[in-house]
Amino acid sequence: MKALVHVTLKPDVLDPQGKAIARASASLGYGAVQSVRQGKLFEVELDASDAAQARSQLDDLCAKLLANPVIEDYEIIRVDD
C-alpha cells in the first residue's frame, strides 16, 4: 500500500522558513501572500493487509519517527492499495 503523510509545525510554533518565504514572495511582487507555513510530505510504501492496518502502522511510524509530537502535527492524507 502507498500512503501520503503531511507533517506541519503546530500553529503556535514559530516558522522562520515560512516567514522568509513570505518576505521573499512580497519582494518578488506577490503582495497577496499574507503568510506561509512550511511542512513535509512523506510518500510511504508499506506492506499491510488493509487500509485500517496501514493507518495503524502509519500512526505509530509518525509518532515515533516522522513527526516530532512536541512541535509538529501530522495528517495521514491518503492510503491506497
N, C-alpha and C positions, 0 to 999 in steps of 0.2 A: 504494500500500500504506500501511497505517496501522501504527504501532508505538507501544509504550509503553516508556519508558526510566526506570528508577528510579535516582537518584543519592543516595548517602548519604555521610556523613563516615566515614572509616576508623575502625575500632574504637579505635585509640589516640589519636585526635584529640578534644580536649575539645569538648563540645557545650553551650555556655551556654544556648542556646534550649531544648534538650531538658531541661536541669536546671531552668530556670524553669517549664516546663510541668509537670514532675513535682512541683515545690513547690506550684504553683497547684492541681494536682489534689488534693493532700493537704489544702490549705486549704479546698477545696470539698467535702471529705468522701469523696474517693475514695482512701482509705488503701491500697487494694490495689495502686495504681500504684507500682511499685518504681523504674522508670527509663523515660525517654523519649529516643529519638534522632530528630531531625528529618531530613527529606530533601526531595527534589524529585522530582516526577513530570512527565515530559515526554510529550506526545502529539505524535508526529511523523508527518506525511503526506509520503510520498516516491514518486518515480517509479522503480520497479525492475522488472526482468523476472521475478524470482523471489525467494523468501524468502532464499536464500543471498546474493544480490547486495544485498538490502536490509540484511541483517545486517552485511555488509562495509562498506557505506556508513555505517551507524549506528555501528559500531565506530570508524571514522575521525572521524565527527562528535563522538562522545562524547570521544574522546581529545584533540581539538583545540578543542572549544568548550563542550560541555555539562557536562563534569566537569573539575575540577582534579585531575590524576592524583597530585599530591603529597599532597593531603589527602582526596580523595574516591574512592570506588569507584562503579562503575555496573554495572547489570544490564539487559540488553535483555529485558524481560518477555514481550513478545508482538509478533509480526509477523503481520498479517492482510492478506488480499487486499482 
